[in-house]
Every structure is written in C-alpha cells, then in structure tokens.
C-alpha cells in the first residue's frame, strides 16, 4: 500500500461518520490524492468499502421472519369475508350484491 493510499484511508476513516461538509472536503481531497497515486477515486473507494465489508460483514438473521397473520375482514353489507382489507376494498360498492340490491335504480 502506497503512502498516498494510506493517507486516503486515514482521511476517510476520520470523516466517515462526521458532518456533510467534512465528508465533501475529504472526498475532494481523496480525488486529488488518488490522481497522485495513479488510481481513480472510485477504484480507491470500491477497494476501501470492499475491505470494510469483508472485515465486518452484515449480520444475517438467525431465524427467518415469521409470516404476519391477518384476521379475515368481513363486508358489513353482505357478510362475505376476505383475507385482507385490500380485498374487501376491491369488493367495494361496485361488486357487493347486497348494496346493489338495496340501491334504487
């Protein structure tokens, strides 16, 4: 690892969790230093974050998430039950036979 690359890593480590202005200034500096090191800022950042991810992989859940159980929803007009509120909404006024029979034409 070249001294320029080490400086870029140290700079990025310092500002990674700081305010936007410091991050923006650091990225500008990294762009300049990357040119001096003979690489591109993107190549440096890709290598940096790849190494970070390999060192600290994201924790994966140990158990799969349990499916969310919903209780059936009942139409107040005709009494028909639906698995979800969305299905009941789709049933709505246009398809509910009890509502259609009550409405005068």
Phi, psi and omega in degrees: 000131183281160177300324179296320178294320178297320178295319179296318179296316179298318180297315180294321177299323183289322189254001186303322182248033179251191184286167186298323182296315179295321178296316180298316178296320179295318179296323177296316179295320179296321177301315179294314182292328178295320177299318179295327181277354179081027177227180177255154178301322180296316179298319179296312182296321178299312180296319181298308183287332175295316178296320178297318180293320179295325180285325183226073181296151179295141179288131177263149180296142181281331179237143176293149180294139179286140178295145179280126180264131177246146178275150180298150179248135186250137176287128181289341182270310186252347177086359180291140181257149181228152182290327183225162176296325179298319178295319177296319178298322178293327177296312172031198185290329185289333186247349183286114183295324180296320179290320180296323181287329180283329185284132175287147183260000000 
